[in-house]
Structures are given as C-alpha cells and as structure tokens.
C-alpha cells in the first residue's frame, strides 16, 4: 500500500502534507502535488493534514487512476520538501468537482 494525491488537490495545492512527510516523497506540479509511491513509507501522517482531503491510501476504491498519475508525475516533477503558501485562490476551488478535466496541468512546479 501507498498513499496517493487525488483530484481534490488540483488548484488548491495546500502544502501541509509536505511539512509532515518524514521521507520527502512529495513532488510538485503547477497546480497540484503527487506522492512518489516507491518512496512513500505508508506512515499515513500526511492524510489527516490535508485540508482538501486529497490524500488517500491506494487501496481505496477508485484510486487506480490516481496511483498511475502519482507514479507518472513523481518521475517528471521536482521534489518539494518545504511548505510554501497555497495559491491565493485555493479556497475558491476547495470542494469543487471534476477538477481534473477542467484544470489539471502537466507542467512542473517550482520544487525546492
């Protein structure tokens, strides 16, 4: 088992999870984060820290798509180990549905 970041993170990109991760397994895209499944130690400390409730165990129903996305983009995007501010409009997108189809970006974020 590993944890994955799902659609709820898109356009919110809260970084509370990055701050608590003991193994620095988060990677930053332009408008969301992902977890590298081979680096995650399955400790689960990130899951309750996410204000958008975007982090789930990959064993949860419906997470197959997100495991693939996390795996693919963790290899493409830069590692992020320091917590930064979320986008100014993050709260406006928190809870919105169908964000992947509307907003997902393949572009990398800044990283550390």
N, CA, C and O atoms as CSV, one atom per row, in Angstrom:
chain,resi,resn,atom,element,x,y,z
A,1,UNK,N,N,0.837,-1.188,0.000
A,1,UNK,CA,C,0.000,0.000,0.000
A,1,UNK,C,C,0.880,1.249,0.000
A,1,UNK,O,O,1.977,1.260,0.558
A,2,UNK,N,N,0.378,2.277,-0.628
A,2,UNK,CA,C,0.997,3.597,-0.596
A,2,UNK,C,C,-0.125,4.623,-0.530
A,2,UNK,O,O,-1.297,4.284,-0.696
A,3,UNK,N,N,0.228,5.846,-0.294
A,3,UNK,CA,C,-0.754,6.922,-0.324
A,3,UNK,C,C,-0.621,7.658,-1.642
A,3,UNK,O,O,0.464,7.724,-2.220
A,4,UNK,N,N,-1.733,8.213,-2.116
A,4,UNK,CA,C,-1.742,8.968,-3.366
A,4,UNK,C,C,-2.510,10.269,-3.164
A,4,UNK,O,O,-3.378,10.381,-2.298
A,5,UNK,N,N,-2.161,11.239,-3.989
A,5,UNK,CA,C,-2.871,12.509,-4.005
A,5,UNK,C,C,-3.882,12.437,-5.140
A,5,UNK,O,O,-3.566,11.983,-6.240
A,6,UNK,N,N,-5.096,12.889,-4.865
A,6,UNK,CA,C,-6.163,12.805,-5.861
A,6,UNK,C,C,-6.652,14.187,-6.283
A,6,UNK,O,O,-6.078,15.214,-5.922
A,7,UNK,N,N,-7.714,14.174,-7.047
A,7,UNK,CA,C,-8.262,15.358,-7.698
A,7,UNK,C,C,-8.499,16.550,-6.773
A,7,UNK,O,O,-8.383,17.698,-7.201
A,8,UNK,N,N,-8.828,16.288,-5.523
A,8,UNK,CA,C,-9.142,17.376,-4.598
A,8,UNK,C,C,-7.994,18.373,-4.441
A,8,UNK,O,O,-8.222,19.521,-4.062
A,9,UNK,N,N,-6.781,17.950,-4.725
A,9,UNK,CA,C,-5.597,18.817,-4.592
A,9,UNK,C,C,-5.493,19.850,-5.721
A,9,UNK,O,O,-4.918,20.922,-5.531
A,10,UNK,N,N,-6.037,19.534,-6.870
A,10,UNK,CA,C,-5.883,20.402,-8.041
A,10,UNK,C,C,-6.428,21.793,-7.751
A,10,UNK,O,O,-7.555,21.955,-7.285
A,11,UNK,N,N,-5.608,22.785,-8.037
A,11,UNK,CA,C,-5.900,24.210,-7.855
A,11,UNK,C,C,-5.938,24.634,-6.379
A,11,UNK,O,O,-6.090,25.821,-6.093
A,12,UNK,N,N,-5.804,23.695,-5.443
A,12,UNK,CA,C,-5.735,24.042,-4.020
A,12,UNK,C,C,-4.268,24.021,-3.580
A,12,UNK,O,O,-3.751,24.991,-3.026
A,13,UNK,N,N,-3.626,22.900,-3.841
A,13,UNK,CA,C,-2.203,22.711,-3.573
A,13,UNK,C,C,-1.799,23.198,-2.173
A,13,UNK,O,O,-0.815,23.917,-2.004
A,14,UNK,N,N,-2.588,22.784,-1.182
A,14,UNK,CA,C,-2.196,23.032,0.202
A,14,UNK,C,C,-0.957,22.199,0.478
A,14,UNK,O,O,-0.858,21.073,-0.011
A,15,UNK,N,N,-0.025,22.712,1.235
A,15,UNK,CA,C,1.240,22.003,1.431
A,15,UNK,C,C,1.458,21.519,2.865
A,15,UNK,O,O,2.591,21.257,3.267
A,16,UNK,N,N,0.392,21.402,3.623
A,16,UNK,CA,C,0.503,20.890,4.990
A,16,UNK,C,C,1.125,19.496,5.000
A,16,UNK,O,O,1.867,19.149,5.918
A,17,UNK,N,N,0.821,18.702,3.981
A,17,UNK,CA,C,1.329,17.335,3.864
A,17,UNK,C,C,2.851,17.315,3.706
A,17,UNK,O,O,3.531,16.453,4.263
A,18,UNK,N,N,3.364,18.253,2.956
A,18,UNK,CA,C,4.803,18.337,2.711
A,18,UNK,C,C,5.540,18.568,4.029
A,18,UNK,O,O,6.615,18.014,4.259
A,19,UNK,N,N,4.952,19.382,4.874
A,19,UNK,CA,C,5.573,19.756,6.147
A,19,UNK,C,C,5.741,18.571,7.094
A,19,UNK,O,O,6.676,18.552,7.894
A,20,UNK,N,N,4.845,17.581,7.015
A,20,UNK,CA,C,4.894,16.465,7.965
A,20,UNK,C,C,5.520,15.194,7.400
A,20,UNK,O,O,5.767,14.251,8.153
A,21,UNK,N,N,5.781,15.144,6.103
A,21,UNK,CA,C,6.296,13.919,5.486
A,21,UNK,C,C,7.722,13.626,5.956
A,21,UNK,O,O,8.619,14.445,5.753
A,22,UNK,N,N,7.938,12.463,6.583
A,22,UNK,CA,C,9.278,12.148,7.093
A,22,UNK,C,C,10.277,11.708,6.016
A,22,UNK,O,O,11.478,11.654,6.278
A,23,UNK,N,N,9.793,11.393,4.809
A,23,UNK,CA,C,10.695,10.892,3.768
A,23,UNK,C,C,10.716,11.759,2.519
A,23,UNK,O,O,11.309,11.367,1.514
A,24,UNK,N,N,10.085,12.925,2.558
A,24,UNK,CA,C,10.120,13.878,1.440
A,24,UNK,C,C,9.727,13.246,0.109
A,24,UNK,O,O,10.457,13.354,-0.877
A,25,UNK,N,N,8.572,12.586,0.086
A,25,UNK,CA,C,8.153,11.879,-1.128
A,25,UNK,C,C,7.117,12.647,-1.950
A,25,UNK,O,O,6.442,12.060,-2.795
A,26,UNK,N,N,6.986,13.967,-1.708
A,26,UNK,CA,C,6.047,14.774,-2.488
A,26,UNK,C,C,6.758,15.456,-3.650
A,26,UNK,O,O,7.911,15.873,-3.545
A,27,UNK,N,N,6.034,15.554,-4.760
A,27,UNK,CA,C,6.551,16.191,-5.970
A,27,UNK,C,C,5.528,17.222,-6.418
A,27,UNK,O,O,4.322,17.026,-6.267
A,28,UNK,N,N,6.030,18.331,-6.974
A,28,UNK,CA,C,5.177,19.478,-7.237
A,28,UNK,C,C,4.929,19.737,-8.706
A,28,UNK,O,O,5.854,19.927,-9.494
A,29,UNK,N,N,3.649,19.741,-9.052
A,29,UNK,CA,C,3.227,20.183,-10.369
A,29,UNK,C,C,2.781,21.633,-10.294
A,29,UNK,O,O,2.760,22.233,-9.220
A,30,UNK,N,N,2.431,22.181,-11.428
A,30,UNK,CA,C,1.999,23.572,-11.487
A,30,UNK,C,C,0.816,23.844,-10.560
A,30,UNK,O,O,0.768,24.881,-9.900
A,31,UNK,N,N,-0.162,22.890,-10.509
A,31,UNK,CA,C,-1.330,23.174,-9.690
A,31,UNK,C,C,-1.775,22.020,-8.785
A,31,UNK,O,O,-2.916,21.995,-8.324
A,32,UNK,N,N,-0.875,21.068,-8.533
A,32,UNK,CA,C,-1.162,20.012,-7.561
A,32,UNK,C,C,0.134,19.329,-7.143
A,32,UNK,O,O,1.183,19.547,-7.749
A,33,UNK,N,N,0.056,18.517,-6.122
A,33,UNK,CA,C,1.175,17.707,-5.651
A,33,UNK,C,C,0.869,16.240,-5.934
A,33,UNK,O,O,-0.288,15.856,-6.101
A,34,UNK,N,N,1.923,15.426,-5.986
A,34,UNK,CA,C,1.766,13.973,-6.064
A,34,UNK,C,C,2.748,13.329,-5.094
A,34,UNK,O,O,3.711,13.956,-4.652
A,35,UNK,N,N,2.489,12.078,-4.774
A,35,UNK,CA,C,3.357,11.286,-3.906
A,35,UNK,C,C,4.055,10.242,-4.761
A,35,UNK,O,O,3.424,9.585,-5.589
A,36,UNK,N,N,5.363,10.090,-4.558
A,36,UNK,CA,C,6.088,9.031,-5.275
A,36,UNK,C,C,5.820,7.716,-4.550
A,36,UNK,O,O,6.279,7.540,-3.422
A,37,UNK,N,N,5.086,6.787,-5.171
A,37,UNK,CA,C,4.696,5.556,-4.486
A,37,UNK,C,C,5.859,4.678,-4.050
A,37,UNK,O,O,5.727,3.922,-3.088
A,38,UNK,N,N,6.978,4.759,-4.726
A,38,UNK,CA,C,8.122,3.935,-4.340
A,38,UNK,C,C,8.907,4.548,-3.185
A,38,UNK,O,O,9.739,3.875,-2.576
A,39,UNK,N,N,8.652,5.806,-2.880
A,39,UNK,CA,C,9.335,6.477,-1.776
A,39,UNK,C,C,8.470,6.557,-0.523
A,39,UNK,O,O,8.989,6.656,0.589
A,40,UNK,N,N,7.160,6.514,-0.701
A,40,UNK,CA,C,6.226,6.597,0.423
A,40,UNK,C,C,6.414,5.383,1.330
A,40,UNK,O,O,6.486,4.247,0.860
A,41,UNK,N,N,6.494,5.643,2.649
A,41,UNK,CA,C,6.670,4.535,3.601
A,41,UNK,C,C,5.353,4.136,4.261
A,41,UNK,O,O,5.343,3.393,5.242
A,42,UNK,N,N,4.253,4.629,3.721
A,42,UNK,CA,C,2.915,4.242,4.178
A,42,UNK,C,C,2.653,4.596,5.637
A,42,UNK,O,O,1.886,3.909,6.313
A,43,UNK,N,N,3.282,5.663,6.129
A,43,UNK,CA,C,3.097,6.030,7.529
A,43,UNK,C,C,1.750,6.701,7.769
A,43,UNK,O,O,1.205,6.619,8.871
A,44,UNK,N,N,1.207,7.363,6.749
A,44,UNK,CA,C,-0.113,7.957,6.855
A,44,UNK,C,C,-0.193,9.299,7.553
A,44,UNK,O,O,-1.296,9.815,7.738
A,45,UNK,N,N,0.924,9.889,7.949
A,45,UNK,CA,C,0.850,11.167,8.670
A,45,UNK,C,C,0.351,12.301,7.786
A,45,UNK,O,O,-0.178,13.287,8.300
A,46,UNK,N,N,0.502,12.188,6.492
A,46,UNK,CA,C,0.063,13.250,5.579
A,46,UNK,C,C,-1.454,13.293,5.409
A,46,UNK,O,O,-2.029,14.367,5.235
A,47,UNK,N,N,-2.090,12.152,5.456
A,47,UNK,CA,C,-3.524,12.074,5.142
A,47,UNK,C,C,-4.386,13.013,5.991
A,47,UNK,O,O,-5.172,13.770,5.423
A,48,UNK,N,N,-4.277,13.000,7.325
A,48,UNK,CA,C,-5.137,13.885,8.106
A,48,UNK,C,C,-4.738,15.359,8.044
A,48,UNK,O,O,-5.510,16.221,8.463
A,49,UNK,N,N,-3.562,15.655,7.534
A,49,UNK,CA,C,-3.085,17.042,7.465
A,49,UNK,C,C,-3.643,17.812,6.285
A,49,UNK,O,O,-3.586,19.041,6.275
A,50,UNK,N,N,-4.179,17.124,5.291
A,50,UNK,CA,C,-4.629,17.772,4.057
A,50,UNK,C,C,-5.986,18.449,4.247
A,50,UNK,O,O,-6.986,17.767,4.473
A,51,UNK,N,N,-6.035,19.784,4.158
A,51,UNK,CA,C,-7.309,20.490,4.307
A,51,UNK,C,C,-8.326,20.151,3.215
A,51,UNK,O,O,-9.532,20.275,3.432
A,52,UNK,N,N,-7.853,19.729,2.055
A,52,UNK,CA,C,-8.750,19.394,0.942
A,52,UNK,C,C,-9.163,17.916,0.950
A,52,UNK,O,O,-9.958,17.484,0.115
A,53,UNK,N,N,-8.615,17.146,1.900
A,53,UNK,CA,C,-8.880,15.706,1.978
A,53,UNK,C,C,-8.553,15.015,0.655
A,53,UNK,O,O,-9.332,14.211,0.143
A,54,UNK,N,N,-7.370,15.353,0.111
A,54,UNK,CA,C,-6.949,14.849,-1.196
A,54,UNK,C,C,-6.022,13.649,-1.123
A,54,UNK,O,O,-5.651,13.104,-2.163
A,55,UNK,N,N,-5.637,13.224,0.064
A,55,UNK,CA,C,-4.684,12.118,0.192
A,55,UNK,C,C,-5.419,10.877,0.683
A,55,UNK,O,O,-6.142,10.909,1.679
A,56,UNK,N,N,-5.209,9.770,-0.055
A,56,UNK,CA,C,-5.925,8.530,0.235
A,56,UNK,C,C,-4.982,7.340,0.071
A,56,UNK,O,O,-4.018,7.415,-0.692
A,57,UNK,N,N,-5.253,6.235,0.786
A,57,UNK,CA,C,-4.495,5.009,0.517
A,57,UNK,C,C,-4.851,4.506,-0.882
A,57,UNK,O,O,-5.995,4.628,-1.319
A,58,UNK,N,N,-3.884,3.953,-1.566
A,58,UNK,CA,C,-4.153,3.479,-2.934
A,58,UNK,C,C,-5.088,2.279,-2.955
A,58,UNK,O,O,-5.556,1.882,-4.022
A,59,UNK,N,N,-5.364,1.704,-1.808
A,59,UNK,CA,C,-6.275,0.560,-1.723
A,59,UNK,C,C,-7.742,0.994,-1.670
A,59,UNK,O,O,-8.637,0.155,-1.762
A,60,UNK,N,N,-7.989,2.280,-1.524
A,60,UNK,CA,C,-9.368,2.802,-1.506
A,60,UNK,C,C,-9.958,2.680,-2.910
A,60,UNK,O,O,-9.259,2.898,-3.900
A,61,UNK,N,N,-11.226,2.337,-2.997
A,61,UNK,CA,C,-11.897,2.214,-4.294
A,61,UNK,C,C,-11.730,3.493,-5.115
A,61,UNK,O,O,-11.868,4.599,-4.592
A,62,UNK,N,N,-11.432,3.330,-6.396
A,62,UNK,CA,C,-11.318,4.462,-7.308
A,62,UNK,C,C,-9.955,5.117,-7.367
A,62,UNK,O,O,-9.781,6.102,-8.083
A,63,UNK,N,N,-8.993,4.602,-6.639
A,63,UNK,CA,C,-7.675,5.239,-6.601
A,63,UNK,C,C,-6.709,4.718,-7.657
A,63,UNK,O,O,-5.574,5.191,-7.721
A,64,UNK,N,N,-7.118,3.762,-8.486
A,64,UNK,CA,C,-6.229,3.202,-9.500
A,64,UNK,C,C,-5.727,4.293,-10.447
A,64,UNK,O,O,-4.536,4.357,-10.750
A,65,UNK,N,N,-6.633,5.145,-10.909
A,65,UNK,CA,C,-6.265,6.250,-11.803
A,65,UNK,C,C,-5.247,7.159,-11.128
A,65,UNK,O,O,-4.287,7.603,-11.757
A,66,UNK,N,N,-5.460,7.431,-9.860
A,66,UNK,CA,C,-4.583,8.369,-9.146
A,66,UNK,C,C,-3.233,7.749,-8.828
A,66,UNK,O,O,-2.233,8.462,-8.749
A,67,UNK,N,N,-3.186,6.448,-8.645
A,67,UNK,CA,C,-1.894,5.785,-8.461
A,67,UNK,C,C,-1.062,5.938,-9.728
A,67,UNK,O,O,0.137,6.208,-9.654
A,68,UNK,N,N,-1.687,5.769,-10.883
A,68,UNK,CA,C,-0.970,5.940,-12.156
A,68,UNK,C,C,-0.492,7.377,-12.328
A,68,UNK,O,O,0.646,7.607,-12.737
A,69,UNK,N,N,-1.345,8.337,-12.022
A,69,UNK,CA,C,-0.971,9.747,-12.161
A,69,UNK,C,C,0.154,10.110,-11.196
A,69,UNK,O,O,1.103,10.790,-11.584
A,70,UNK,N,N,0.058,9.664,-9.948
A,70,UNK,CA,C,1.114,9.953,-8.976
A,70,UNK,C,C,2.437,9.332,-9.411
A,70,UNK,O,O,3.488,9.964,-9.305
A,71,UNK,N,N,2.386,8.107,-9.894
A,71,UNK,CA,C,3.601,7.416,-10.339
A,71,UNK,C,C,4.232,8.139,-11.527
A,71,UNK,O,O,5.440,8.375,-11.541
A,72,UNK,N,N,3.432,8.485,-12.506
A,72,UNK,CA,C,3.952,9.144,-13.703
A,72,UNK,C,C,4.559,10.512,-13.401
A,72,UNK,O,O,5.672,10.810,-13.834
A,73,UNK,N,N,3.832,11.335,-12.661
A,73,UNK,CA,C,4.293,12.711,-12.476
A,73,UNK,C,C,5.333,12.865,-11.374
A,73,UNK,O,O,6.059,13.859,-11.361
A,74,UNK,N,N,5.427,11.920,-10.460
A,74,UNK,CA,C,6.500,11.966,-9.472
A,74,UNK,C,C,7.854,11.799,-10.164
A,74,UNK,O,O,8.874,12.274,-9.664
A,75,UNK,N,N,7.862,11.128,-11.306
A,75,UNK,CA,C,9.098,10.964,-12.074
A,75,UNK,C,C,9.394,12.160,-12.970
A,75,UNK,O,O,10.507,12.283,-13.483
A,76,UNK,N,N,8.423,13.038,-13.164
A,76,UNK,CA,C,8.595,14.181,-14.072
A,76,UNK,C,C,8.734,15.516,-13.330
A,76,UNK,O,O,9.424,16.422,-13.797
A,77,UNK,N,N,8.085,15.627,-12.190
A,77,UNK,CA,C,8.035,16.898,-11.469
A,77,UNK,C,C,9.123,16.972,-10.402
A,77,UNK,O,O,9.625,15.938,-9.962
A,78,UNK,N,N,9.498,18.192,-9.977
A,78,UNK,CA,C,10.545,18.339,-8.958
A,78,UNK,C,C,10.046,17.995,-7.551
A,78,UNK,O,O,8.874,18.167,-7.219
A,79,UNK,N,N,10.970,17.512,-6.757
A,79,UNK,CA,C,10.699,17.188,-5.357
A,79,UNK,C,C,10.425,18.471,-4.578
A,79,UNK,O,O,11.052,19.503,-4.817
A,80,UNK,N,N,9.488,18.392,-3.650
A,80,UNK,CA,C,9.174,19.524,-2.775
A,80,UNK,C,C,9.278,19.031,-1.327
A,80,UNK,O,O,8.617,18.068,-0.941
A,81,UNK,N,N,10.106,19.698,-0.545
A,81,UNK,CA,C,10.321,19.285,0.845
A,81,UNK,C,C,10.034,20.398,1.840
A,81,UNK,O,O,10.081,20.178,3.050
A,82,UNK,N,N,9.739,21.584,1.341
A,82,UNK,CA,C,9.447,22.715,2.227
A,82,UNK,C,C,8.029,23.212,1.966
A,82,UNK,O,O,7.579,23.287,0.823
A,83,UNK,N,N,7.349,23.543,3.035
A,83,UNK,CA,C,5.974,24.035,2.911
A,83,UNK,C,C,5.994,25.486,2.451
A,83,UNK,O,O,6.682,26.327,3.030
A,84,UNK,N,N,5.239,25.761,1.412
A,84,UNK,CA,C,5.045,27.141,0.953
A,84,UNK,C,C,3.568,27.476,1.036
A,84,UNK,O,O,2.736,26.614,1.317
A,85,UNK,N,N,3.255,28.730,0.789
A,85,UNK,CA,C,1.861,29.159,0.805
A,85,UNK,C,C,1.108,28.534,-0.365
A,85,UNK,O,O,1.669,28.306,-1.437
A,86,UNK,N,N,-0.150,28.268,-0.137
A,86,UNK,CA,C,-1.034,27.785,-1.196
A,86,UNK,C,C,-1.379,28.948,-2.113
A,86,UNK,O,O,-1.174,30.105,-1.745
A,87,UNK,N,N,-1.895,28.662,-3.293
A,87,UNK,CA,C,-2.348,29.752,-4.159
A,87,UNK,C,C,-3.374,30.621,-3.427
A,87,UNK,O,O,-4.126,30.132,-2.583
A,88,UNK,N,N,-3.395,31.886,-3.753
A,88,UNK,CA,C,-4.307,32.823,-3.084
A,88,UNK,C,C,-5.769,32.433,-3.236
A,88,UNK,O,O,-6.580,32.695,-2.348
A,89,UNK,N,N,-6.107,31.808,-4.362
A,89,UNK,CA,C,-7.498,31.430,-4.608
A,89,UNK,C,C,-7.785,29.954,-4.287
A,89,UNK,O,O,-8.792,29.409,-4.740
A,90,UNK,N,N,-6.922,29.320,-3.522
A,90,UNK,CA,C,-7.076,27.891,-3.223
A,90,UNK,C,C,-8.432,27.560,-2.611
A,90,UNK,O,O,-9.063,26.580,-3.004
A,91,UNK,N,N,-8.879,28.350,-1.672
A,91,UNK,CA,C,-10.162,28.080,-1.016
A,91,UNK,C,C,-11.334,28.141,-1.993
A,91,UNK,O,O,-12.353,27.481,-1.785
A,92,UNK,N,N,-11.193,28.932,-3.056
A,92,UNK,CA,C,-12.259,29.034,-4.054
A,92,UNK,C,C,-12.486,27.708,-4.782
A,92,UNK,O,O,-13.586,27.442,-5.266
A,93,UNK,N,N,-11.445,26.880,-4.858
A,93,UNK,CA,C,-11.519,25.611,-5.586
A,93,UNK,C,C,-11.700,24.411,-4.662
A,93,UNK,O,O,-11.976,23.306,-5.129
A,94,UNK,N,N,-11.547,24.620,-3.358
A,94,UNK,CA,C,-11.662,23.520,-2.402
A,94,UNK,C,C,-13.087,22.970,-2.429
A,94,UNK,O,O,-14.047,23.700,-2.181
A,95,UNK,N,N,-13.214,21.689,-2.728
A,95,UNK,CA,C,-14.514,21.035,-2.778
A,95,UNK,C,C,-15.164,21.007,-4.156
A,95,UNK,O,O,-16.197,20.364,-4.341
A,96,UNK,N,N,-14.574,21.693,-5.112
A,96,UNK,CA,C,-15.136,21.678,-6.461
A,96,UNK,C,C,-14.961,20.287,-7.072
A,96,UNK,O,O,-13.963,19.613,-6.816
A,97,UNK,N,N,-15.918,19.868,-7.865
A,97,UNK,CA,C,-15.861,18.558,-8.512
A,97,UNK,C,C,-15.325,18.672,-9.940
A,97,UNK,O,O,-15.323,19.751,-10.532
A,98,UNK,N,N,-14.874,17.544,-10.477
A,98,UNK,CA,C,-14.397,17.441,-11.864
A,98,UNK,C,C,-13.220,18.372,-12.158
A,98,UNK,O,O,-13.107,18.910,-13.259
A,99,UNK,N,N,-12.367,18.554,-11.190
A,99,UNK,CA,C,-11.231,19.464,-11.379
A,99,UNK,C,C,-10.183,18.902,-12.332
A,99,UNK,O,O,-9.491,19.668,-13.003
A,100,UNK,N,N,-10.053,17.582,-12.404
A,100,UNK,CA,C,-9.059,17.008,-13.310
A,100,UNK,C,C,-9.362,17.413,-14.753
A,100,UNK,O,O,-8.478,17.885,-15.467
A,101,UNK,N,N,-10.581,17.233,-15.167
A,101,UNK,CA,C,-10.961,17.559,-16.541
A,101,UNK,C,C,-10.857,19.058,-16.820
A,101,UNK,O,O,-10.523,19.457,-17.936
A,102,UNK,N,N,-11.135,19.873,-15.835
A,102,UNK,CA,C,-11.154,21.320,-16.018
A,102,UNK,C,C,-9.774,21.972,-15.912
A,102,UNK,O,O,-9.452,22.880,-16.679
A,103,UNK,N,N,-8.953,21.501,-14.950
A,103,UNK,CA,C,-7.773,22.288,-14.584
A,103,UNK,C,C,-6.424,21.573,-14.565
A,103,UNK,O,O,-5.394,22.243,-14.490
A,104,UNK,N,N,-6.387,20.257,-14.628
A,104,UNK,CA,C,-5.107,19.560,-14.452
A,104,UNK,C,C,-4.060,20.068,-15.439
A,104,UNK,O,O,-4.325,20.225,-16.631
A,105,UNK,N,N,-2.869,20.319,-14.911
A,105,UNK,CA,C,-1.749,20.754,-15.734
A,105,UNK,C,C,-0.602,19.759,-15.604
A,105,UNK,O,O,-0.269,19.326,-14.500
A,106,UNK,N,N,-0.006,19.402,-16.724
A,106,UNK,CA,C,1.154,18.509,-16.726
A,106,UNK,C,C,2.455,19.266,-16.439
A,106,UNK,O,O,3.509,18.652,-16.280
A,107,UNK,N,N,2.380,20.583,-16.375
A,107,UNK,CA,C,3.579,21.398,-16.163
A,107,UNK,C,C,4.125,21.211,-14.757
A,107,UNK,O,O,3.356,21.062,-13.807
A,108,UNK,N,N,5.446,21.218,-14.617
A,108,UNK,CA,C,6.042,21.085,-13.288
A,108,UNK,C,C,5.875,22.341,-12.457
A,108,UNK,O,O,5.654,23.433,-12.981
A,109,UNK,N,N,5.986,22.162,-11.151
A,109,UNK,CA,C,6.007,23.288,-10.228
A,109,UNK,C,C,7.437,23.733,-9.994
A,109,UNK,O,O,8.342,23.362,-10.741
A,110,UNK,N,N,7.636,24.525,-8.960
A,110,UNK,CA,C,8.965,25.070,-8.640
A,110,UNK,C,C,9.877,24.075,-7.960
A,110,UNK,O,O,11.081,24.063,-8.216
A,111,UNK,N,N,9.317,23.228,-7.085
A,111,UNK,CA,C,10.153,22.369,-6.263
A,111,UNK,C,C,10.911,23.193,-5.241
A,111,UNK,O,O,10.608,24.366,-5.022
A,112,UNK,N,N,11.892,22.575,-4.622
A,112,UNK,CA,C,12.707,23.290,-3.621
A,112,UNK,C,C,13.659,24.270,-4.268
A,112,UNK,O,O,14.412,24.950,-3.571
